[in-house]
Amino acid sequence: MNLIDLSWRNMKRNFRLYTIYFISMLVGVVIYFTFSGLMFNKDVVSAIQNKENYKTVIFIASMIVFLFIVFFILYANSFFMKQRKKEFGMYLLYGMKERQIAAMVFFETLFLSAISVSSGIVIGGLLSKFFGAVLMNLMHYKDNISFAFPLEAIALTILLFAVLIGIITIQSYFNVRRVQLVELFHAKEKMDKPLKFSMPLALLSILLIAASYYTITIADDTDLWKNHFEATLLATAVVLIVGTYLFFRQFSGWVLQKMSQSKNYFNGNKMLWISSLRFSIRGNTVNFTFNSLISAVIIFAVGFIAVDYAVKADVVKKEFPNHFAFSTQDDATQQQIEQIMNDSHPIIDHQTITGIQTEKIPNRKMFFSHPEYYTEEFYLFPESQLNAIVDLRGVGAKVDLAGEEAIVLARGIDEPTKYASSQLEITLLEDHTFRVVEKIRYPLLSIPTSPGGDTEPQPSVLVISDEAFEDLKENHTLSSYEIYKIEDPETANDVSRKIYNIIMKTEGAYYSAYIDMYSIDTESSSLILFSVAFFAVIALFALGSVIYFKQLREATEEREHYAILRKIGVDDKELKKIIRKQLLFVFLPPLILGLVHSWFLLYYTVILVIKDLPSLTTIILSVMGFYVLTYLIFYVSSTSIYYRIINEKNTR
């Protein structure tokens, strides 16, 4: 019998273990091929407006996905190697060399990889239409996506998983070489010793977690975070990590210890599952701590980015309220531009506003919190024209000014402010002084844009009374701007490109379009959300698998113990109860603590900050619900397989 035959027989003999390994690798291939397939899918690429940015983001995301997969597969391989140490010991005893065992593992991995890669590519290709449609829906595009099996994606998937096979083979070789023959025969006979648990340390864990929560809750009410942000963040993270570690190391053990000292400890099956858990605390502490903390980070990241995606469109509407705004052109050019709009996006309303450009005002800190984002020169507009634009947009409040009163128009980064009488004055056009009575968030002329995504400083706008403007316009040069409201502005990318090219023929002309920033922000936020959601799926799957694989290993090691329980009269129904209670204690604490950690982070950094988003709670609860569902699936699967393992005939 050669190594290939032996590898094939091993796969058939250990079908259950190899099925888990196969599913792990299959999931990895499907997710990776989905990402790389989207990068080369012609339907998706043609719908995207910022193609280079899209390909860059998807490529980076696919590489991160691959690294997640490498970590997960290597952990799974490590689990299988430990499960097969006795088998490898027998091979060494029969005279096989270490490199032959490594070659055998290589062939096994090759068989599994060939099946998983080919199956994963087929499944990933069939799912490409669905995931492409999800991405288009996130971007609010209506393009149809077809099934796709891009050759570039297939070649890239095969290449990277070929590299992974090599890494797995090297890992397997060093694992076998590092262990002595005697250790191989007794690989499963090592057992954790029960820890001694301390009530003070158990209580300390609760105090540390509570202290970190309290620090998070006061983020907006104290100068501690503002003045010492990095130090406070580091201290809070360290305290939370140490508290979580002690929670699983001491508090959970202390609770089990108290349960073992209760009067009803020997009633029913309580003694059996509690004693088993007390022995496993040492080996599970790091896994539980890691799972809780990383799960909290993942849930927070997905929740935060999902909320950012949800509010992005509203932010763009507020910051870029003009569907199209540009410097007034000659009549012929104006008619050409309007014809371009009406061909695909009929004009709903149109206003022309006329203002006066002032000299540069270097010191604008008193008007804007970030003056570098605004032009040095001001643009003066009469109140009546601002009120006309309010009517056109259907959003905002009209103003009523008199005499030398003025209002500064700002963007979202500036806080609205009302000024007391004679508190703030500004002198423009050499000798004209205005009294600023208020600063409001309402861009009249929004940030200049381009279809490529480039922006320039926003015009600094000062709204003055109609009387004051009438007095000034006689002796100063006027600048006119056209403001258009059109139908379906979210799909006007091609219109924007055409109009931009016409307007920019005039040097120094102003141009701003809502669609320019809407497409960029929507595409970028959609891509980030789409990518992070995939990362979260892989990460949660991997984290759940860490507990899952460990329980399978413990089930194999405790098979003899359960055989003894059967001999003394414990039936299958009672064994299932013991397993369910034991594994519930394994899966539930990391799940609950991860949810509580993430809730505090999300509530005090997102929910309290963004109060005008109705779907906010739904988004966050959906993310948490998926997390709970993932752990529930692993729990149910673990109890089923755990029971099957202890029922297998012991071959030792």
N, C-alpha and C positions, 0 to 999 in steps of 0.2 A: 504494500500500500504506500503510495507516495503522499507528499504533503498536501497536494490539492484534494485528494480523496479524503484524507484525514480532516481537512478543514471543512469539507462539505458534510461529513458525518457529524462533526462537532456542532455545526449549525442545526442539523436536524434533531440531534439529541438534546440540545439546549434551546429548543424553539421558543420557549416562553421568555427567556432572558434576551434572546436575540430579537424577539418581536419588539420589546421595549426599546432596544438599541436602534432597531430599524425605524420605528416611529419617530424617535428623537431626530435621527438623521433626515428622515423624510420631511418632517416639519421644517427643518433648517433649509433644505433644498427648495421647498415650495416658497418659503418667505424670501430667500435670496433671489430666486429666479423671478419672482413677482417684481421685486425692485429693479433688477437689471432689465427685465422685460419692459417695464414702464419707461426706462431710459431710452430704449430703442423702438418703442411702439410708434409707428408713423402717425396713427390717428391722434394719439396723445400729444406728440411733439408738434403736430401741425396746429393743434388747438391752443397751445401755450404761446403767450405773447413774448415772454422773455426766455427764449430757448436756451441760450448759453447758461444763464443762471439756473434754469431748471435742470439741465444735464449735470451741472456741477454739484448741485444739492443732492440729486438722486444718486450720483456716483459716490459722494462722501457717505450718504446714508447707507448705501449698499455695502460699503467697506465696514462701517460700524456694525451693521447687521451680521456680516461675515465674522467679525471678531467675537460677537456674542455667540454665534454658532460654534466657533472654535472652542471657546471656553466651555460651552455646554457639552459638546461632543467629547472633549478631553475628560471632563468630569465623569461622563457616562462610561467612557472607556476605562477610567481608573476604577470605577465601581465594578465593572466586569472582570478586570484583572484581579481584584481582591477576591471576587467570588470564585475564581478559577485557580487559586494558588495551589490547592491540593492536586488539581488536575495537572498543572505544570510540574509539580513535584514528582508525580508518577512518570511523566515524560522524561524528566532528568534522570530518574532512577533507572529507566529502561535504556538509557544511553544517548538520548537526544541531546544535541548541543543547544546552547542558548540562541545562537543565530537561527537554528532550525525552528525553534519555537517562535521566534520573531517572524520568520518567513511564513509559518502557519497562520499566525495572527494577521500577517499582511494579506494572505489569500482570503481569509475570512472577511477582513475589512473590505477587500476589493470586491468580493461577491456582494456584500451588503451595500456598498457604495454604488456599484453598478445598477443594482435594482432600485435603490432609493433615488439616485440621480435621474435615471430614466423616468421613473414614476413621478418624481417631483417636478421634472420639466413638463411632463404631460399635464399633471394637475395644475401646475403654475400657469401654463398656457391657457388651460380652460378657465382658470380664475382671472385671467388677465382682463377679460371684458368686465367682470364685476368690479375689480379693484380700480380699473381705469374709469369706470362709471362713477365710483365713489369719489375719486380724485376730481373728476369733472364737476360733480355735484358740490363738492367743497369749494371749488373755484367759481361756482355759479355759471358754468358754461353748459351749453346745450348740445355739444357735439356728440355724435354716436361713436362708440368705441367697439371695435371688432376683436375677435379672438386673434391672438398673435403669438408666434413662436420665432422671434427674431434670432437669426443665426449668430449675431454678435453676443446676445445674451446666453445662448446655449453654449457657445465656445468659452465664454467667461466663467460660466457655472462649472463646466467640466474641468477647466484649468484650475480654479481655486479649490475645488474638492479633491483634485488629484494632489495638490499641495497638502491638503488636510490629511489625506491617506498617508502620505509620507511622515507627517508629524505624529500621527497616531502610531505608526509602526515604530518610530524612534522611541516614543514614550513607552510602548509595550516592551521593547527590548531592554530598556534601562530598568524598568520595573522588575522584570524577570531576573536580570543580572544582579540587581541590588540585594536580592533576598537569598538566604542560605537554604539548603535543602531541608534541614530540620524545621525551620520556620514555616516552610511551605506545608508540611504535614500538619502543623498545629496552627495554621493561619486563622482558623475560626474558633479556636478555643480560648482566645484572650477575652477577658470580660472586664468592663469598667467596675471599679470599686465604688461603693456608695460614699458620697461626700458627707462631711459634718456641716450642718447648716446653722447659721447664726442669726438670731432674731434681730440684733442691732444692725447687721449688714442687710437683712431683709427690709427693715424699716428705712435704712439709708437709701436703698434703691428707689423706694416710693418718694422719699424726700427729694432726691436728685431729679427724678422725672418731673415732679411737681414744680421744682425750682426752675427747670428749663421751660416748662409751660408758662409759668408766671413771667419769665423774661420775655417770651414771645408776645404775651398779651399786652405788655406795657411799651411795645415798640413805638406807638404813636403818642404816648402820653408822657414821655420822659426824654430828656436830652442825652440819656445814656447811649442810645443807639445812634443818635445824630452826631455826637461828639467822639464816640469811640466805636464806630460801626464794626470794623474788622475784629477788634479785640473782643467785643461783646458777642459777635457771631461765632468766633472760635470758641470762646468760653461756653456759650450755650450748647454748641455742638458736642464739645467734649463731655460736658455734664450729662447731656442726653444719652450719649454713647455709653458712658460708664454706668449710668442709672439703668439703662436697658440691659446691659451685660449682667449687672448684679440682680436685676429682676429675675432673669432666667436662671442664674447661677445660685442665688441665695433665696429670693422670695418664693419662687415656685417650689424649690426643694424644701423650704421651711413649711410651706402649706402642706406638702405631701407628708412631711415628717409629723406634723400635727394631726393629720388625718390618720396616720398609722398608730397614733397614741390614743385615738378615740375609743370609746367603749364598744362601738359597733364595727370595729375594724375587721373582726373575724366573721362578721355576718355576710352571707352571700359570697360574691366574688371580689369584694373590695380589696382584700389582702393581696390577691394575685396580681391585679393590674397596678395597684399602688406600689408594691414592692418592685415590680419590673421597671416602673418609671423612675423610682429613686436610684436604681442602678444606672440608668441611662442619662441622668442629668449632666454628668461630666462631659460625655461625648456629644451632647446635643446643644450645649450652651452657646458655642460660637456660631453654629448654624442658625439657631433661633434668633440670636442677636443680629447677625448679618441679614437674615430674612426680614426681620421687622424694620430695621433701619433703611435698607435698600428699597423695600416695598413702600415705605413712607415717602422716600425721595421720588420714586417712580410715580406714585399716585399724585403727589404734589406737582411734579413736572407736567404730567398729562393734564391735570386739572387746570393748572396755571395757563398752559398753552391753549387749551380748549377755550378758556375764558378770553384769552387774548384774541383768538380767532373770532369769537363771537362779537367782541366789541370793536374789532378792527374796522368793519364796514361803517359802523356808526361814527367812529373817529374820523375816517376819511371824508364822510359827508359833512362833518362839522368843519374840518380844516380846509376842505376843497369844495365849497358849496356851489361854485360856478361850474355848470356843465362845460361851457366854453367861455373864456374871457380873453380878449386880445386887443391890442392897439387898433384903433379905427383905421380902415384902409380907404382907398379911393372907391368910387361908386362901382366901377367895373369889377374890381377885386372883391368888394363886399358882396356883390351879386353872385360871383363865382363860388364864394365860400358858402353862402346860404343855399345854393343849388346842391353843393356837395352834402350838406346836412340833410336837406329835404329828400334826397334820393334814397336814403336808408333810415334816417332818424328825423322825422318831421319836427320842425321848430314849433314849440309850444308857446314860448313867450320870448320877448327880446327887449332889452333896454340899453340905451346909450348913456353913459355917465361921463361928465366932464369935470376935470379937476385942474389944480395948479401945482406944479412941481416946485418945491422950495430949494434953497441952498442946503448943503450938507450940515448936519447938526452932530458934531462929534460926541457930545455928552448926552446920551439918551438913557442912561441908567435909571434916571428918575421916572421914566415912562415904561420901560420894559425890563423885566428881570433878566432877560438874556438878549441884550441889544445886538449881539453879533448875528442873530438870526433875522434882523430887520435891516432895511436899507438906511443909509445915513441921511438921505434926503427924505423929507416928508411930502405927502401928497394930500392936498386940501380938497375936500368935497363938501358941498352944501347938504344940509340935513334932508332936504326934499328928495335928493337923489338916493340917499341911504334908505329913506322910507319907501321909495319906488322899488328898490331891490328887495326890501322886506316883503313887499306885495308879490313880487315875481317869485321869490323862493317859497313864500308861505310859511316862513320860519323867522322868528326874531321879533323884537319889540321896536316900535317906531319911537323916534326921539323928537323932542321939542326944545330948541335952543333959542336963546335971545342974546342980542348984543355981542359981546366978546367971549361968550361961553364956547367951550369946545369939548369934544369927546375923543379919546384915543381908542382906536380899534386894534385889538390884540388877538393872538391865537391861543390855543389851549394851554401852552406852558405858562401863561400869565394869569394871575388871579384877578377876577373882576374887582374893581375898587371904586368907591365913591370918595371924592375929596371935599374937604371943608372949604368954605369960602376963602378965596385968596391964598389957598395952601400951595397950589402948584400953577406956575405960569410958564409960558413958552413964547419966545420972541422969534418971529419968522419974517422972511422977506424984508430984512433989514430993520424995520421999525414997527412991525405989527405984532402986538402982544395979545395973546389969548389966555384966558383962564380955564384950565382943564378942570372940569367938574366931575368927570367919571372916566373909568377905563372899562371897556366891555369886551367880551369874547365874541367877535363877529367879524370875520374877514370879509371886507368889501372886495379888495383885490387880494386873492389868495397867493400862495407861494408859486412863483413861476416854475413851470414844469416842461418836460419834453417827453415824447413817446418812449425814449430810451431810459427814462427814469432819473435823469439829471435834474437838479433843482438849484435855485438861486435864492438869496435872501428875500423875504417877503416885503413888499412895499409898506413903509410906515405911513399909516393913514390917520389923518386928523379931520374929524367932521366938525364943521363950523356952521353957524346960523346962515340962513339964506341971505339976510341983509349984509352980513360981513363978506360973504362970497361975492355978492353983486358989486360991492365997493372995490374988491381986489381984482376982479377979472378984467376990468378996463385997462389996467396997466401991466398985466402979466400974461405970459404965453400959456395957453390952455392945452391940456392933453385929454384926448377922448378915448374911451374904451367901450367895447361892445360886449354885453353880457347876454348869453343865450341859454335858454332852457329847452331841452330836446326830449324826445321820447326814447326810452330804453337806453340811457347813457352808459350802462354797464357793458354794452357790446360795441361801443363806438371807437374801437382801437384804430381801425383803418381810416375812419373819418379824421381822427386826431392827427394821424401821420400826414395826411394830405393838407390839412389846414396849417399844421405846424410848418411844413415846408414852404407854404405860401407866405406866412407871416414873417418867417425868419429871413426872407429876402431883404427885409428892411432892417438895417443895423440898429440895434438898441431897442427893437420892438418888444412889447410885453406879450407873453402868451402863458395861459394856464388852463389845464383841462382836468376835470374830475377823473376821467377814465385813465389818464396817465398814471396816477397814483393808486387808483382803485385796482387796476390790473396787477400792478407790481405788489402792492400790499396784500391783496387777496391771494395771488399766486404764492407769494413767499410764506404767508401765514398758513395757507392750506398745505403746502409742502412740508412745513415744519410739523404741523399737527399730524399729517399723514405718516411722516417718518417716525415721530415720537410714539405714535400709537403702535406702530410695528415694533419699535424698540421695547415698549412696555409689554406687549404680548410675549416677545421672546424672553425678556427679563423675568416676568412673572412665571412663565413656563419653566425657566431654568431654576428660579428660586424654589418653586414648588417641587421641582424634580430633585433638588438637593435633599429635602426632607423625605421625599418619596423613595429615592434610591437607598437612603440610610435605613428606612424602615424595612425595605426588602432584604437588606443585608442582615439586619437584626432578626428578621423572621427566619432566615436560613440558619443563623446561629442558635436560635432558640427552639429549633424543631424538636430536639430531644426533650426539652423541658415540657413542651406541650404533649409529647408522647407519654411522658410520665403522668401528666394530669389526666390523660385519657385512662390510663391503667388504674388510677385511683378513683375513677367513677365520674369525672367531669364530662358531660355530654357535649355534642357539637353546638347546641343552642347556647349553652353557657360559655363555650369557647368564643363564639361569635360576639357575645356581649362583652367579654373581657377584651377582645381585640378592638371593638368599636370604642370602648371607654378609654383604652390605652392610647389609641391613635387620635381620639378627639382631644386629649390633653396635649398631644404632640402638635397638632395642626392649629388648634383654636387660639392658644396664647399669642403666637407670632402674628396671627391674623388680626386679633383684636388690638394688640399693641401697635401694629403697623397702621391700622385704621385710625386709632386715636392720635398717633403722632401726626399723620397726614391731615387730619381734621383741624388740629390746632394750627398747623402751618397754613392751610388754605383759608381757614376762617379769619385769621387775623392779618393775613397779607392780601387776600383777594376779596372775600365776601364782604367784609366791613368797608373795604375801599370802593368796590364797585357795587353800588346799591340800586342802580337803575337798569339792571339787566334781569328781566323776569325769568329767563331760562337758566340763570346762574346755578341755583340749587340743583336743578335737574341735571345739568352737565356734571357737576361734582358727584352727585349721588350715583349717576350712571357709571362714572369711572370707578367708584368704590364698589358698586354692584358687580362690575366685571371682575374685580379683584376677588371678591367673595366667591363668585361663581367658579373662578379658576381653582381656588383652594378647595371648594366643595367637590369638584370633579376629582382632584387628587386624593381627597379624603376617602370618597366612595370607592375609587379604584384601588387605593392602598388597602382598605379593609378587605376587599374581595381577593386581591392577589395574596395578601398576607395569610389569609385563611387557606388558600390553595397551597401555598408553600409549606405550611406546617402540616398539611395533610399528605404531602408527598412522602413516599417511602424513603426512609433514611438509608442512605447508601454508604454511610461511614463505617 
